[in-house]
Structures are given as structure tokens and as C-alpha cells.
Amino acid sequence: MHAFLPAADCAAFLVDELQRAGTGAHLDSSTGFVHSDALPALPWLAFARQTLPEAAVVKDASINGWADQIITRIAGLLPDAQPWRLHLWPAYGEGRAGLHRCDLIRTALHERLKKRRRALLRSLEESDMPFLPGTSLVQAVLTGPDAGYISVSQAPQPVSLRAIISPFIGGDIPHAEDKAAPSRAFAKVIEAELRLGQQIERGQTCVDLGASPGSWSYVAIQRGAHVTAIDRSPLRDDLMRNPRLSFLQADAFKYKPEQPVDWLICDIIAAPQRSMDLLVEWLREKRMRRFIVTLKFKGTDEYPLMDSLKELAPPLCADFRLTRLCANKNEVTAFGVAAAV
């Protein structure tokens, strides 16, 4: 069985997304996870926050029992010298009770590994950086004090399925905070960069389509990048005065850069099909090296439109993601790295 943790309030949409992909799926209402007997052939799930491949249901009331269950699951699967990560978290209740229980399980696990598999303990790494090809991932999630799942994703699966297996525990990234930004929309750029493992850097070139009031341009300028902002309305005054920003009052859907840019960033308010068509056009024309593009929805009827993007965009990319970010509202964000320009 494969288990998927839905994005907040998106369990039904995740079930629909899996079923449209030809993968039978159902919601386990007792845990909030979505179950499926197979992984989707196209490994992009906009509404999955985290994926637990080959998840085993575990029921054990004791701390030591959970530690033993984890060791049993990884025995014979993880070579001693191979790096691996452990994601251990509670998916039930509120407050610190679940977190405290997970801390106790982690401590018991370390004590057992120290006695039985010291080499495996040495290869355990603490990181939320993107997975390397030789890194495995073990996930243990408690859906109650005495129940949950354990999943072992052997290398190189975390890399090959990086679009749906997150290096962040539970796939969760807290919203970035910056009161100086023109709006809270800037948090979407920060989160997409973290998930991709790449960020806008000093000296790079960015095109920001639908830029006003300027939150996405603000992030790029703060990083030292040069931004061409396209919109019908100007950005905040301080951004308009910044020497690293060029503003064009124009139709964002008609703009074409004179040469490829490092980043296309786009949080434009438009029908999702128009934004998807724009992204595919830029990819086909090799106008950018990386991209972050928001798809904005009215209601839920248009969610199936994303299925076509899953087929059209990935062949044009070295890395493609399609995710309902923690910072998204009724939106999904496409981000990634274009094929070599």
C-alpha cells in the first residue's frame, strides 16, 4: 500500500487526482491519509503534501515497540554505509503530546541502533536539503498514540520521485515572514525555492509577469537579481525606484524577453488555462532557465485541467514540480528547471 498525506483540506481532490491518473485511491477517514495500491505513472500530484511508498500499517502501544518496528522494517533494506534520513512525526491531535512521543521513539531507536547497527546510526543524516541519488528515506508517522505507518523509500527512489516525496518532514514548510514585503504573496516564492532546492541569486535575471504590487520582484531584488517587471499597474514606489528593476506597462501574456533569462516568476491573476499555456510556451521557446508560476482557480471544477500540464511540461524540463504550496490559497504552483537553454 502507498499512503499520501493530502495538502490541507484537499483529501477529496487528491483522491480524484489519483483516480484520473488511473490509480485506484480512497481516503482513510480515521487517519486523513489517502491510500492507493500503486503509484501514479506520471509522478506529479498537486494535492499530495507527502508520499509514503510501500507504507505498512503499524499498531504498537509502546515506545520501544515502535523503535523495534522501525528497525524491523529497515533491516536488510539499508546498507550500513548508505546515507539515510528519518522523518518521524505525529499526524494527530494538537499540542506537544504527539511530538513528545515521537522524541521518545527517536531516542529509543538511537539507543537500539547504537547497540545493534552502529554503522547504520553513523550513516543517519539530519537534513532537509534535496535528496542525493544515494540517500534513502525512512518515514514513521503516528496517526494516533498507538498506530501509524512506516515507509522505507530506498535510494534512488527519493530522487526519482522528488516531485511527490518531500525532503521536509510531512512535506510541511512554515510560511515565511517579512513585514516589509508588499504583500504576503512573497512567501510563495520562498517556499517554491526551498522545495526546488534552488533560489534566485545575485546577478541573475528575472522576468516577473503580472508583477504588481511587487512581492515577487521584492524577493528577487532583495537577493541582488535584476528584474524586468511586467504589469498594467506600477509596483510599490520604492521598488519602482530601485535601479535593479525595469518596469514595462504592458500585457504580460504578450511579453517576450530578448534573450533567455534565469527566472520566470509569475503570480498573475488569470484563468488557469492561460497561465498553463503561457508556461508551456515559454518552455518550448526556451525563454528561461527556471520558473515559478502560480495557477489560480475559481472553485474546484478546473482542477482536472492540470492533467494536461503534467504531460506537456515535464518533457521540456530537467526538473518539474506541481504542488499546492503551504502558502497557496485556491492555487497550485508549477516550478522547476527548464531543459538546457
PALUM-55781 format. One line per 8 residues: number of its first residue (from 1); their letters; for each residue x, y, z of C-alpha. Coordinates in Angstrom, 1 decimal, padded with zeros to 4 digits, m for minus. Each point is the difference from the previous one (the first is absolute). Example, Ala and Ser with C-alpha at 12.3 -4.5 7.8 and 13.67 -1.06 7.14 Angstrom:
BEGIN
1 = AS = 012.3:m004.5:007.8 ~ 001.4:003.4:m000.7
This chain:
BEGIN
1 = MHAFLPAA = 000.0:000.0:000.0 ~ 001.1:003.6:m000.7 ~ m001.1:002.7:002.3 ~ m000.4:003.7:m001.0 ~ m000.3:002.9:002.4 ~ m002.3:002.5:m001.6 ~ 000.5:003.8:000.0 ~ m002.3:001.7:002.5
9 = DCAAFLVD = m003.7:m000.6:m000.8 ~ 001.0:m001.7:m003.3 ~ m000.6:m003.7:000.7 ~ m003.0:m000.4:m002.3 ~ 001.9:001.9:m002.8 ~ 003.0:m002.3:000.5 ~ m002.2:m003.1:m000.4 ~ m001.4:001.5:m003.2
17 = ELQRAGTG = 003.4:000.8:m001.3 ~ 001.3:m003.5:000.6 ~ m003.1:m001.6:m001.5 ~ 000.3:002.2:m003.1 ~ 003.5:m001.3:m000.3 ~ m001.4:m003.6:m000.2 ~ 001.1:m000.8:003.6 ~ m002.7:m001.2:002.3
25 = AHLDSSTG = 000.0:002.0:003.2 ~ m002.2:000.5:003.1 ~ 000.1:002.2:003.1 ~ 000.6:m001.6:003.4 ~ m002.3:002.3:002.0 ~ 001.5:m001.3:003.3 ~ 003.5:001.3:m000.8 ~ m000.5:002.6:m002.7
33 = FVHSDALP = 002.4:m001.7:m002.4 ~ m000.9:m001.1:m003.5 ~ 000.8:m003.7:m000.9 ~ 000.9:m001.4:m003.4 ~ 001.2:m003.4:m001.2 ~ 002.3:001.6:m002.6 ~ 002.0:003.2:m000.6 ~ m001.2:002.2:m002.9
41 = ALPWLAFA = 001.7:m000.6:m003.3 ~ 000.6:003.7:m000.3 ~ 001.6:000.9:003.4 ~ m001.6:003.4:000.6 ~ m002.7:000.4:002.6 ~ m001.0:003.6:000.5 ~ m002.0:m000.8:003.2 ~ 002.4:m002.3:001.7
49 = RQTLPEAA = 002.0:001.6:002.7 ~ 002.1:m003.2:000.6 ~ 000.2:m003.5:m001.4 ~ 000.8:m003.2:002.1 ~ 000.9:m002.7:m002.6 ~ m000.7:m003.6:001.1 ~ m001.4:001.2:003.3 ~ m000.7:m002.7:002.6
57 = VVKDASIN = m002.7:000.5:002.6 ~ 001.4:m000.2:003.5 ~ m001.8:m000.5:003.3 ~ 002.1:000.1:003.2 ~ m000.7:001.6:003.3 ~ 003.6:000.2:001.3 ~ 002.8:002.4:m000.8 ~ 002.5:m002.9:m000.2
65 = GWADQIIT = m002.4:m001.9:m002.2 ~ m000.1:002.8:m002.6 ~ 003.8:000.2:000.0 ~ 000.2:m003.8:m000.6 ~ m002.6:000.3:m002.8 ~ 002.2:002.5:m001.8 ~ 003.1:m002.1:000.4 ~ m001.9:m003.1:m001.3
73 = RIAGLLPD = m001.1:002.0:m003.1 ~ 003.4:001.3:m000.9 ~ 001.9:m003.3:000.7 ~ 001.4:m001.4:m003.2 ~ m001.1:003.0:m002.0 ~ 002.5:002.7:000.9 ~ 003.7:m000.6:m000.4 ~ 002.1:001.1:003.0
81 = AQPWRLHL = 002.0:002.5:m001.9 ~ m002.8:001.6:m002.0 ~ m001.4:003.3:001.2 ~ m003.6:000.0:001.1 ~ m002.4:002.4:001.7 ~ m002.7:m000.6:002.6 ~ m003.2:002.0:m000.1 ~ m001.9:m000.7:003.2
89 = WPAYGEGR = m003.0:002.1:000.8 ~ m003.5:000.0:001.5 ~ m003.1:000.5:m002.2 ~ m002.6:000.1:002.7 ~ m001.2:002.3:002.8 ~ 001.3:003.4:001.0 ~ 002.6:001.2:002.4 ~ 003.3:m001.7:000.8
97 = AGLHRCDL = m001.2:m003.5:001.1 ~ 000.6:m001.6:m003.4 ~ 003.3:001.9:m000.5 ~ 001.2:m001.2:003.4 ~ m001.0:m003.6:m000.9 ~ 002.0:000.2:m003.2 ~ 003.0:001.4:001.8 ~ m000.1:m003.0:002.4
105 = IRTALHER = m000.2:m002.4:m003.0 ~ 002.9:001.6:m001.6 ~ 002.1:m000.3:003.1 ~ m000.9:m003.6:000.4 ~ 000.8:m000.7:m003.6 ~ 003.5:001.7:000.3 ~ 000.7:m002.1:003.1 ~ m000.8:m003.2:m001.8
113 = LKKRRRAL = 002.0:000.9:m003.1 ~ 002.9:000.9:002.2 ~ m000.1:m003.6:001.4 ~ m000.9:m001.9:m003.2 ~ 000.8:002.0:m003.1 ~ 002.5:002.7:000.9 ~ 001.1:000.4:m003.6 ~ m003.6:000.7:m001.0
121 = LRSLEESD = m000.3:002.6:002.7 ~ 003.1:001.8:m001.3 ~ m001.5:000.2:m003.5 ~ m003.2:001.6:001.3 ~ 000.0:003.6:m001.1 ~ m002.0:003.0:001.2 ~ m000.9:002.3:m002.9 ~ m002.8:001.4:m002.1
129 = MPFLPGTS = 002.1:000.7:m003.0 ~ m001.0:m001.6:m003.3 ~ 000.7:m003.8:m000.1 ~ 003.2:m001.3:m001.6 ~ m000.3:m003.1:m002.2 ~ 001.5:m002.2:002.7 ~ m002.2:001.1:002.9 ~ m002.9:m002.1:001.3
137 = LVQAVLTG = m003.0:001.3:002.1 ~ m001.7:m001.7:002.9 ~ m003.3:001.5:001.1 ~ m001.8:m000.8:003.2 ~ m003.2:001.9:000.6 ~ m002.3:m000.4:003.0 ~ m003.7:000.3:m000.9 ~ m000.8:m000.6:003.7
145 = PDAGYISV = 001.9:m000.8:003.2 ~ 000.2:m003.7:m000.9 ~ m000.5:m000.1:m003.8 ~ 001.5:001.3:m003.2 ~ 002.1:m000.8:m003.1 ~ 003.6:m000.9:m000.7 ~ 001.4:000.5:m003.6 ~ 003.4:m000.8:m001.3
153 = SQAPQPVS = 000.9:001.7:m003.3 ~ 003.3:m001.4:m001.2 ~ 002.5:002.0:m002.0 ~ m000.3:001.2:m002.7 ~ m003.8:000.1:000.4 ~ m000.1:003.3:002.0 ~ 001.8:001.7:m002.9 ~ m002.0:m001.6:m002.8
161 = LRAIISPF = m003.2:000.9:001.8 ~ 001.2:003.3:001.3 ~ m003.2:001.7:m001.4 ~ m002.1:m001.9:002.6 ~ 002.5:m001.0:002.7 ~ 001.0:003.0:002.0 ~ 003.3:000.4:001.9 ~ m002.1:002.0:002.5
169 = IGGDIPHA = m001.7:m002.0:002.8 ~ m003.6:m000.5:m001.0 ~ 000.7:002.3:m003.0 ~ m000.7:003.0:002.2 ~ 001.8:003.3:m000.3 ~ m001.1:002.9:002.4 ~ m001.0:003.2:m001.7 ~ 002.9:002.5:m000.4
177 = EDKAAPSR = m000.4:003.3:001.9 ~ 001.0:003.4:m001.3 ~ m002.0:003.0:001.0 ~ 001.9:002.2:m002.4 ~ m001.3:m001.9:m003.1 ~ m002.8:001.6:m002.0 ~ m002.3:m003.0:000.8 ~ 000.1:m003.5:001.5
185 = AFAKVIEA = 000.2:m001.4:m003.6 ~ 003.8:000.1:000.3 ~ m000.2:m003.1:002.2 ~ m000.9:m002.1:m003.1 ~ 003.3:000.8:m001.7 ~ 002.0:m000.9:003.2 ~ m001.9:m003.3:000.4 ~ 000.4:m001.0:m003.7
193 = ELRLGQQI = 003.7:000.7:000.2 ~ 000.4:m002.1:003.1 ~ m001.9:m002.9:m001.6 ~ 002.1:000.3:m003.2 ~ 003.3:000.3:001.8 ~ 000.9:003.1:m002.1 ~ m000.5:003.6:000.7 ~ 000.2:003.3:m001.9
201 = ERGQTCVD = 003.6:001.3:000.4 ~ 002.0:003.2:m000.3 ~ 000.7:001.0:m003.6 ~ m002.7:m002.2:m001.5 ~ m002.7:001.3:m002.3 ~ m003.7:m000.4:000.7 ~ m003.2:000.8:m001.8 ~ m003.0:000.6:002.3
209 = LGASPGSW = m003.3:m000.3:m001.9 ~ m003.0:001.7:001.6 ~ 002.4:001.5:002.5 ~ m002.1:002.6:001.8 ~ 000.1:000.8:002.9 ~ 003.5:m001.6:m000.1 ~ 000.4:m002.7:002.7 ~ 001.7:m002.5:m002.4
217 = SYVAIQRG = 002.2:002.8:m001.5 ~ 000.8:001.0:003.6 ~ 001.5:m003.4:000.8 ~ 002.1:000.0:m003.2 ~ 001.3:003.6:000.7 ~ 000.8:m000.8:003.6 ~ 002.1:m002.9:m001.3 ~ 001.9:002.4:m002.4
225 = AHVTAIDR = m001.6:m001.2:m003.2 ~ m001.0:002.2:m002.9 ~ m003.7:000.0:m000.7 ~ m002.2:000.9:m002.9 ~ m003.5:000.5:001.3 ~ m003.0:m000.1:m002.3 ~ m003.4:001.2:001.0 ~ m002.8:002.5:m000.8
233 = SPLRDDLM = 000.5:001.6:003.4 ~ 003.3:001.2:001.5 ~ 001.7:m001.6:003.0 ~ 000.4:001.5:003.4 ~ 001.9:003.3:m000.1 ~ 003.3:m001.2:001.6 ~ 000.2:m002.9:m002.5 ~ m000.7:002.3:m002.9
241 = RNPRLSFL = 003.0:002.1:001.0 ~ 002.3:m003.0:000.4 ~ 002.8:000.1:m002.6 ~ m000.2:m003.8:m000.4 ~ m003.6:000.1:m001.1 ~ m001.3:000.8:m003.5 ~ m003.7:000.5:m000.3 ~ m002.0:m000.4:m003.1
249 = QADAFKYK = m003.7:000.9:m000.1 ~ m001.2:m002.7:m002.4 ~ m002.0:m003.2:m000.4 ~ 001.9:m002.7:001.9 ~ m001.3:m002.7:m002.4 ~ 001.6:001.7:m003.0 ~ 003.4:000.8:001.4 ~ 003.0:m001.8:m001.3
257 = PEQPVDWL = 003.6:000.5:001.3 ~ 002.7:000.9:m002.5 ~ 002.1:m002.9:001.4 ~ m000.5:m002.8:002.5 ~ m000.3:001.0:003.6 ~ 001.0:m001.9:003.1 ~ m003.5:000.1:001.6 ~ m003.6:000.4:m001.2
265 = ICDIIAAP = m002.1:000.9:003.1 ~ m003.7:000.4:m000.5 ~ m002.8:000.5:002.5 ~ m002.4:001.6:m002.5 ~ m003.8:000.0:000.6 ~ m001.3:m002.0:m003.0 ~ m001.9:m003.0:m001.0 ~ 002.1:m003.1:000.8
273 = QRSMDLLV = 000.0:m001.2:m003.7 ~ 001.5:003.3:m001.1 ~ 002.8:m000.3:002.6 ~ 000.7:m003.6:m001.0 ~ 000.1:001.0:m003.6 ~ 002.4:002.8:000.8 ~ 002.3:m002.3:001.9 ~ 000.1:m002.6:m002.8
281 = EWLREKRM = 000.6:002.7:m002.6 ~ 003.0:001.3:002.0 ~ 001.4:m003.5:000.4 ~ m000.4:m000.8:m003.6 ~ 001.7:003.2:m001.1 ~ 002.8:m000.5:002.6 ~ m000.5:003.5:001.4 ~ 001.0:m000.8:003.6
289 = RRFIVTLK = 002.2:m002.4:002.0 ~ m002.2:m000.3:003.1 ~ m003.6:000.9:000.8 ~ m002.6:000.5:002.7 ~ m003.6:000.5:m001.3 ~ m003.2:000.1:002.0 ~ m003.2:m001.6:m001.4 ~ m003.0:001.8:001.6
297 = FKGTDEYP = m003.4:m001.7:000.1 ~ m003.5:001.1:000.6 ~ m001.8:m002.9:001.7 ~ 001.2:m003.5:m000.7 ~ m001.4:m001.0:m003.3 ~ 003.1:001.0:m002.0 ~ 002.4:m002.2:002.1 ~ 000.1:m002.7:m002.7
305 = LMDSLKEL = 001.5:002.5:m002.5 ~ 003.3:m000.6:001.8 ~ 000.1:m003.6:m001.4 ~ 001.0:001.4:m003.5 ~ 002.9:002.0:001.6 ~ 001.3:m003.2:001.6 ~ 000.5:m001.4:m003.5 ~ 001.1:003.1:m001.9
313 = APPLCADF = 002.4:001.7:002.4 ~ 002.3:m002.8:001.4 ~ 001.6:m001.0:m003.4 ~ 001.0:003.7:m000.3 ~ 001.6:000.0:003.5 ~ 003.0:m001.3:001.8 ~ m002.1:000.2:003.1 ~ m003.7:000.6:000.3
321 = RLTRLCAN = m002.2:000.4:003.1 ~ m003.7:000.7:000.3 ~ m001.1:000.5:003.6 ~ m002.6:001.6:002.2 ~ 002.4:002.0:002.1 ~ m000.6:000.6:003.7 ~ m000.1:003.7:m000.9 ~ m002.6:m000.5:m002.8
329 = KNEVTAFG = m003.7:000.7:000.4 ~ m002.2:m001.4:m002.8 ~ 003.1:m000.3:m002.1 ~ 002.7:m002.4:m001.2 ~ 003.5:000.9:m000.9 ~ 002.1:m001.4:m002.9 ~ 003.7:000.5:000.5 ~ 003.2:m001.6:m001.2
337 = VAAAV = 003.0:000.1:m002.3 ~ m000.4:000.2:m003.8 ~ 001.9:m002.3:m002.3 ~ 003.3:001.4:m001.0 ~ m000.3:003.4:m001.8
